[in-house]
Amino acid sequence: MLKKIAEEIYANRDAIVGKIITSLEKSFPSFSGLISEAKKELWESLETLVILIARFVEGEEENPGDTLSFVRGVSEARFVQSIPFSDLVRSFYIGDAVIWDEVVKDFWEGDYAKEDWIKLFRIKGDLESHLISYLSEAYIKDRDKMIARQIREMASLVDVGKTISSTIDMDRLLQQILDVSTTLMEVKMGAIFLFNRETGEMRMEASTGLFRPWSRGYLMDLERSLLKRALEEKKPMVAIDEQLRGIYLPALPGERRIRSLLSCPIFIGEDLLGSIELYDESPRTYEPIDLAVLATFALQSGVAIRNAQLFHAERRRRYQA
């Protein structure tokens, strides 16, 4: 019986995965809102899970290394970053329920030995407990690493704030702000735009990793920018893949393209001074605390920029006097 069930699971794995995903999207908003790239990762992870289950049901001894390897792959997948841990755990049980409803129930009427059913229940219980245990362990380790990194980042902002606040050379200051921003968010491409109150224009004043015409002097089209939304919300905003449609983005050489954008306004009080724009070729997502760190740094940057502007305005005034 177990071999037949395993064969049915394996033969119908695509249909099973499709129904699991449909169930997840109906049950949890965190799954229904995934971008296409993340949904592809989810499909591949669920397909691997279904194959694992089929192998164990067929009679292969469960290899903890295979299960642990699967869980580590899931914990590192992009789609997991936007899904609460509780939803992820429940997704395993939903997958199990779909397999049971789609395959196992058809064997109820068969004349199979009680020992086979007992073994099936034992396999089911063992696999579930191992999956949840390994997933919990991987999740805790990842969160600990992330929290430790964020604590270091917040502490370093104090020293960074002192450094930039004492810099009055505007070009040097903006490059420092950009270097810190790209380091904090772990990206290689970015730009600093400053707002011209008289013309209403956002002009690029510093950049890294970009190509012409995205260089100093480039004017942002606010109507086709993520910054427009960030200004409305007065907080950093992130857009990935399909969410970037309609947004004007830097062109990259060859087949390379921007797949994520993080836009963070720079305010001092209610006054807009500019923005930090960060780009990535991968569909990056960010934890809320990451965005909070960048927003805090943007506040420090705003003070430093205003100080530099006031210094240069006073120097011009004295020169003209």
ZISUL-V487674 format. One record per run of one state. SS is the DSSP state (H for helix, E for strand, C for the rest). FROM is the first residue (numbers start at 1). TO is the last residue. If there is no record, write none. Layout:
{{SS & FROM & TO} {SS & FROM & TO}}
This chain:
{{C & 1 & 1} {H & 2 & 11} {C & 12 & 12} {H & 13 & 27} {C & 28 & 28} {H & 29 & 32} {C & 33 & 35} {H & 36 & 58} {C & 59 & 63} {H & 64 & 76} {C & 77 & 77} {H & 78 & 82} {C & 83 & 84} {H & 85 & 102} {C & 103 & 103} {H & 104 & 107} {C & 108 & 113} {H & 114 & 165} {C & 166 & 169} {H & 170 & 185} {C & 186 & 188} {E & 189 & 196} {C & 197 & 200} {E & 201 & 208} {C & 209 & 218} {E & 219 & 219} {C & 220 & 221} {H & 222 & 224} {C & 225 & 226} {H & 227 & 233} {C & 234 & 236} {E & 237 & 240} {H & 241 & 244} {C & 245 & 259} {E & 260 & 268} {C & 269 & 270} {E & 271 & 280} {C & 281 & 287} {H & 288 & 320} {C & 321 & 321}}
